[in-house]
Amino acid sequence: MSKIFFDSGVSLYGFSAGENRGPKNPIGDNGPAIHQWMYKQKAFWKFLGMEGGTEEGFDNDLLRKTIERTGAYIMGKRMFDEGEVHWPEDIYKAPVYVLTNEKRDPWVQKGSTTFYFINDGIYSALEQARANSNGKDIRIQGGADVIQQFLNAGLVDEFNLHMSPIVIGSGIRLLDKLDRKIFKVEVVEVHERPEVIHTKYRVINKIAKVEKEAMVSEVRV
């Protein structure tokens, strides 16, 4: 079965975005600095369908493998609003499920990217993503609130954090608002690079929580 994961960059203090986020200021004040290591990778620009990047080493391979393993994406409306006016055509090359209250027909791009607008929550989005991921993994793209919802629901199998040695001051913390009673992880691997530390985590209490919720649901029925 496909895995559910997220892959996110953070600052030294765990911020994934700065203040004043919006379509005219994606990722917020100083937020793009978190991803400077990524912007140097050829795999990043290839993903966008553009020429660019100068590096093809370890970081590039890590990014390329993350892209290749993903068969469907789930994101929040805020992230979608920030990206819609900037993203190139066929950016994700896979179905993207946007959690929103807005009623909207699917946005079919040229190529293989289609954005579907989901009005009935994370479980519905996950069910549809899993059905259309072609057996690949499902990436919770963001933003932070959506990732927190999936973590607190016990739905994430693993995740990667890319910590850049920068301070952006203030903004949105990626791992805020988590239920500490259920959130437990273990480190799988760590790779220290000159501009970023890559850490892979496995969520080790996920199954117990999902089974508990399933039992509660059956009792309610």
C-alpha positions as CSV (number, residue, x, y, z in Angstrom):
1,M,0.0,0.0,0.0
2,S,1.2,3.5,-0.8
3,K,2.7,5.5,2.1
4,I,1.5,8.9,3.3
5,F,4.3,11.4,3.9
6,F,5.3,15.0,3.9
7,D,8.5,16.6,3.0
8,S,9.2,20.1,4.2
9,G,11.8,22.7,4.8
10,V,12.2,24.5,8.1
11,S,14.3,27.2,9.6
12,L,16.4,26.8,12.8
13,Y,13.5,27.4,15.0
14,G,11.1,25.2,13.1
15,F,9.3,27.9,10.9
16,S,8.1,26.7,7.5
17,A,6.9,30.1,6.4
18,G,7.4,33.8,7.5
19,E,4.9,36.5,8.3
20,N,2.6,38.2,5.8
21,R,2.0,35.2,3.5
22,G,-0.1,35.7,0.5
23,P,-0.2,35.4,-3.3
24,K,2.0,38.5,-3.6
25,N,4.4,37.1,-0.9
26,P,4.6,33.3,-1.2
27,I,6.0,31.6,1.9
28,G,6.0,34.9,3.7
29,D,8.8,37.3,4.7
30,N,12.2,35.6,4.5
31,G,10.4,32.3,3.8
32,P,12.1,31.5,0.5
33,A,15.5,31.6,2.3
34,I,14.5,28.2,3.9
35,H,14.7,26.6,0.5
36,Q,17.9,28.1,-0.9
37,W,19.6,24.7,-1.0
38,M,16.7,23.3,-3.1
39,Y,16.8,26.1,-5.6
40,K,20.3,25.1,-6.6
41,Q,19.3,21.6,-7.6
42,K,18.7,20.7,-11.2
43,A,16.0,18.3,-10.2
44,F,13.9,21.2,-8.8
45,W,14.0,23.1,-12.0
46,K,13.3,20.0,-14.1
47,F,10.2,19.4,-11.9
48,L,9.0,22.9,-12.9
49,G,9.7,22.2,-16.6
50,M,12.5,24.8,-16.7
51,E,16.2,25.0,-17.2
52,G,18.1,25.9,-14.1
53,G,20.2,24.8,-11.1
54,T,23.9,24.0,-10.8
55,E,24.0,20.9,-8.6
56,E,23.5,17.2,-9.3
57,G,24.9,15.6,-6.1
58,F,23.4,14.1,-3.0
59,D,20.8,16.9,-2.4
60,N,19.7,16.7,-6.0
61,D,19.2,12.9,-5.8
62,L,17.3,13.2,-2.6
63,L,14.9,15.7,-4.2
64,R,14.6,13.7,-7.4
65,K,13.6,10.5,-5.4
66,T,11.0,12.5,-3.5
67,I,9.4,13.7,-6.7
68,E,9.5,10.3,-8.3
69,R,7.9,8.5,-5.4
70,T,4.8,10.8,-5.3
71,G,1.7,9.8,-7.2
72,A,-0.8,12.4,-5.7
73,Y,-0.7,15.5,-3.6
74,I,-2.9,17.0,-0.9
75,M,-2.7,20.7,0.1
76,G,-4.7,23.4,1.8
77,K,-6.4,26.3,0.1
78,R,-4.0,28.9,1.5
79,M,-1.1,27.2,-0.2
80,F,-3.0,26.8,-3.4
81,D,-3.9,30.5,-3.4
82,E,-0.3,31.5,-3.0
83,G,0.8,29.3,-5.8
84,E,-2.0,29.5,-8.4
85,V,-0.8,32.8,-9.8
86,H,2.8,31.7,-10.0
87,W,2.9,28.0,-10.9
88,P,3.9,27.0,-14.4
89,E,1.6,24.7,-16.4
90,D,1.5,21.1,-15.3
91,I,3.7,21.8,-12.3
92,Y,2.8,18.6,-10.3
93,K,2.3,16.1,-13.1
94,A,-0.1,14.2,-10.9
95,P,-3.6,14.8,-9.3
96,V,-3.7,17.5,-6.6
97,Y,-6.5,17.5,-3.9
98,V,-7.1,21.0,-2.4
99,L,-8.9,21.1,0.9
100,T,-11.3,24.1,0.8
101,N,-14.8,25.4,1.5
102,E,-14.9,26.8,-2.0
103,K,-17.1,25.1,-4.6
104,R,-15.1,24.9,-7.8
105,D,-14.8,22.6,-10.8
106,P,-11.5,20.8,-11.3
107,W,-8.7,22.8,-12.8
108,V,-7.3,20.7,-15.6
109,Q,-3.9,21.8,-16.7
110,K,-2.1,20.8,-19.8
111,G,-0.2,17.5,-19.3
112,S,-1.1,15.3,-16.3
113,T,-1.9,17.9,-13.5
114,T,-5.4,18.3,-12.3
115,F,-6.5,20.2,-9.2
116,Y,-9.6,18.9,-7.4
117,F,-11.3,21.0,-4.8
118,I,-12.4,18.9,-1.8
119,N,-15.1,20.2,0.5
120,D,-15.6,17.3,2.9
121,G,-12.3,17.0,4.8
122,I,-9.0,15.2,4.9
123,Y,-10.4,11.6,4.8
124,S,-12.2,12.3,1.6
125,A,-9.1,13.9,0.1
126,L,-7.0,10.9,1.2
127,E,-9.4,8.4,-0.2
128,Q,-9.5,10.1,-3.6
129,A,-5.7,10.6,-3.6
130,R,-5.1,6.9,-2.8
131,A,-7.4,5.8,-5.6
132,N,-5.6,7.9,-8.2
133,S,-2.0,7.7,-7.1
134,N,-1.1,4.7,-9.4
135,G,0.3,2.8,-6.5
136,K,2.8,5.6,-5.6
137,D,3.0,7.4,-2.3
138,I,0.8,10.3,-1.3
139,R,2.4,13.6,-0.3
140,I,0.8,16.0,2.1
141,Q,2.2,19.1,0.4
142,G,1.2,21.7,3.0
143,G,0.8,24.1,4.4
144,A,1.5,23.6,8.1
145,D,-2.1,23.5,9.2
146,V,-2.9,20.7,6.8
147,I,0.1,18.7,7.8
148,Q,-0.8,19.1,11.5
149,Q,-4.3,17.8,10.7
150,F,-3.0,14.7,9.1
151,L,-0.5,14.1,11.9
152,N,-3.1,14.5,14.6
153,A,-5.4,12.1,12.8
154,G,-2.7,9.5,12.8
155,L,-2.5,9.3,9.0
156,V,1.1,10.0,8.3
157,D,3.6,7.2,7.9
158,E,6.8,9.1,7.7
159,F,8.2,12.6,6.9
160,N,11.4,14.4,5.9
161,L,12.5,17.7,7.4
162,H,15.2,19.8,5.7
163,M,16.5,22.3,8.3
164,S,18.4,25.3,6.9
165,P,20.8,27.2,9.2
166,I,18.8,30.4,9.0
167,V,16.7,32.5,11.3
168,I,13.6,34.1,9.8
169,G,12.4,35.7,13.0
170,S,8.7,34.8,13.2
171,G,6.0,33.1,11.2
172,I,4.3,29.7,11.0
173,R,5.8,26.7,12.9
174,L,5.4,23.5,11.0
175,L,5.0,21.2,14.0
176,D,2.8,23.4,16.1
177,K,-0.6,22.4,17.6
178,L,0.2,18.7,17.8
179,D,-1.4,16.3,20.2
180,R,1.6,15.4,22.4
181,K,-0.3,12.4,23.8
182,I,-0.4,10.6,20.5
183,F,2.5,12.1,18.5
184,K,5.6,9.9,18.6
185,V,8.3,9.5,16.1
186,E,11.7,7.9,15.6
187,V,14.7,9.1,13.6
188,V,15.4,6.9,10.5
189,E,18.4,8.7,9.0
190,V,20.2,12.0,9.1
191,H,22.4,13.6,6.5
192,E,24.3,16.8,7.3
193,R,25.1,18.9,4.3
194,P,26.8,22.3,4.1
195,E,23.6,24.3,3.7
196,V,20.9,21.9,5.1
197,I,20.4,19.0,7.5
198,H,18.1,16.3,6.0
199,T,16.3,14.2,8.6
200,K,13.9,11.3,7.9
201,Y,11.4,10.4,10.6
202,R,9.0,7.4,11.0
203,V,5.7,7.9,12.8
204,I,5.5,4.9,15.2
205,N,2.2,5.4,16.9
206,K,0.0,5.9,13.8
207,I,-1.5,2.4,13.6
208,A,-2.7,2.4,17.2
209,K,-4.5,5.7,16.8
210,V,-6.2,4.8,13.6
211,E,-7.4,1.5,15.0
212,K,-8.7,3.3,18.1
213,E,-10.7,5.8,15.9
214,A,-12.1,3.0,13.8
215,M,-13.4,1.2,16.9
216,V,-15.0,4.4,18.1
217,S,-16.6,4.9,14.7
218,E,-18.1,1.4,14.8
219,V,-19.5,2.0,18.2
220,R,-21.2,5.2,17.0
221,V,-22.7,3.4,14.1
